[in-house]
Amino acid sequence: MNSFNHYAYGAIGDWMYQVVAGIEIDPQAPGYKHILIQPQPGGGLTRARASHNSLYGKVTSAWEMKNDRFELTVEIPANTRATVRLPAAVLSKVTEAGKPVATATGIASVRQEGSSVVAGVGSGRYVFAYTGKVQ
């Protein structure tokens, strides 16, 4: 084999962006106009960071699990919006920039959905944090 342009190499990278970092395209709004951020921590990983340069600007997802505290930092480019899914979270325990997520600036909507908290956000930088076993 002379080529390193093989599906297996791209599949691993795709998995790292979509599953580990949680950066996904919304099929209803292609081209990163609406972004899905839904990391899936596990497998012994304690942190991850990834970014993607979209047509609107850089999309970033970075998370860290330390001493039963999960922190997710996201950056959403101008003129876009995102849905952020926080795994194994309880709405009353989630903060954004140190404030209860329900009253934080830039949060358009927030709800408990099963074992996750789902937040609708506009462009900007957000730091979500909560305690609990995520992995």
C-alpha positions as CSV (number, residue, x, y, z in Angstrom):
1,M,0.0,0.0,0.0
2,N,1.5,3.3,-1.0
3,S,-1.2,5.7,0.2
4,F,-1.8,6.9,3.8
5,N,-5.2,8.3,2.7
6,H,-7.1,5.4,4.2
7,Y,-10.6,5.4,5.7
8,A,-9.3,3.9,9.0
9,Y,-7.2,7.0,9.7
10,G,-10.1,9.3,9.1
11,A,-12.6,7.2,11.0
12,I,-10.5,7.5,14.2
13,G,-10.2,11.3,13.8
14,D,-14.0,11.5,13.2
15,W,-14.7,9.5,16.3
16,M,-12.4,11.7,18.4
17,Y,-14.2,14.9,17.3
18,Q,-17.8,13.5,17.4
19,V,-17.7,11.2,20.4
20,V,-14.8,12.2,22.7
21,A,-15.0,16.0,22.2
22,G,-18.6,15.9,21.1
23,I,-18.5,18.4,18.2
24,E,-21.2,17.4,15.7
25,I,-23.1,18.9,12.8
26,D,-26.8,19.3,13.2
27,P,-28.3,17.6,10.2
28,Q,-31.2,20.1,10.3
29,A,-28.8,23.0,9.9
30,P,-25.7,21.8,8.0
31,G,-22.5,23.8,7.7
32,Y,-22.2,24.5,11.4
33,K,-25.0,27.2,11.5
34,H,-26.3,25.2,14.5
35,I,-23.8,23.0,16.4
36,L,-24.3,20.1,18.6
37,I,-21.9,19.8,21.5
38,Q,-22.4,16.4,23.3
39,P,-19.2,14.9,24.6
40,Q,-19.3,11.3,25.8
41,P,-16.5,10.9,28.5
42,G,-15.4,7.4,29.4
43,G,-12.9,4.7,28.7
44,G,-10.5,6.1,31.4
45,L,-10.1,9.5,29.7
46,T,-10.1,12.4,32.2
47,R,-9.9,15.3,29.7
48,A,-10.2,16.1,26.0
49,R,-10.0,19.2,23.8
50,A,-10.8,19.7,20.2
51,S,-11.6,22.6,17.8
52,H,-12.8,22.9,14.3
53,N,-12.5,25.9,12.0
54,S,-16.0,26.2,10.5
55,L,-17.1,28.8,7.9
56,Y,-18.4,30.9,10.8
57,G,-15.2,30.6,13.0
58,K,-13.7,28.3,15.5
59,V,-15.8,25.8,17.4
60,T,-14.1,24.5,20.5
61,S,-15.1,21.8,23.0
62,A,-12.8,21.0,26.0
63,W,-13.8,19.0,29.0
64,E,-12.0,17.7,32.2
65,M,-13.1,15.3,34.9
66,K,-11.3,15.9,38.2
67,N,-12.3,14.8,41.7
68,D,-15.9,14.0,40.6
69,R,-16.2,17.5,39.1
70,F,-16.9,17.8,35.4
71,E,-16.1,21.0,33.5
72,L,-17.0,21.6,29.9
73,T,-15.7,24.8,28.1
74,V,-17.3,25.5,24.7
75,E,-16.7,28.3,22.2
76,I,-19.4,29.0,19.7
77,P,-18.6,31.3,16.7
78,A,-20.5,34.5,15.9
79,N,-23.8,34.2,14.0
80,T,-24.3,30.6,15.1
81,R,-26.0,28.8,18.0
82,A,-25.5,25.5,19.7
83,T,-27.2,22.8,21.7
84,V,-25.0,21.6,24.5
85,R,-25.7,18.2,26.2
86,L,-24.1,17.7,29.6
87,P,-23.8,14.0,30.4
88,A,-24.9,12.6,33.8
89,A,-25.9,16.0,35.1
90,V,-28.7,17.3,37.3
91,L,-30.1,20.7,36.4
92,S,-30.0,22.1,39.9
93,K,-26.3,21.3,40.2
94,V,-25.0,22.8,36.9
95,T,-23.4,26.2,36.8
96,E,-22.2,28.3,33.9
97,A,-19.4,30.8,34.8
98,G,-20.1,30.1,38.5
99,K,-23.9,31.0,38.2
100,P,-26.8,28.6,38.2
101,V,-27.2,27.6,34.5
102,A,-30.9,28.6,34.5
103,T,-30.0,32.3,35.1
104,A,-26.7,32.5,33.3
105,T,-26.1,35.0,30.5
106,G,-26.3,33.7,27.0
107,I,-28.4,30.6,27.9
108,A,-31.5,30.7,25.7
109,S,-33.0,27.5,27.1
110,V,-32.2,24.8,29.6
111,R,-33.9,21.5,30.5
112,Q,-33.4,18.2,32.2
113,E,-33.6,15.4,29.6
114,G,-33.2,12.0,31.1
115,S,-29.8,11.8,32.8
116,S,-28.5,14.8,30.8
117,V,-28.9,18.6,31.0
118,V,-29.5,20.2,27.6
119,A,-28.8,23.9,27.1
120,G,-29.4,26.1,24.0
121,V,-26.8,28.8,23.7
122,G,-25.8,31.6,21.4
123,S,-22.3,32.5,20.2
124,G,-19.7,33.0,22.9
125,R,-17.6,31.2,25.4
126,Y,-19.3,29.1,28.1
127,V,-17.9,27.2,31.1
128,F,-20.3,24.6,32.5
129,A,-19.4,22.8,35.7
130,Y,-21.1,20.3,38.1
131,T,-20.2,17.5,40.4
132,G,-21.1,13.8,39.9
133,K,-19.9,10.6,38.4
134,V,-19.8,11.2,34.6
135,Q,-17.7,8.2,33.6
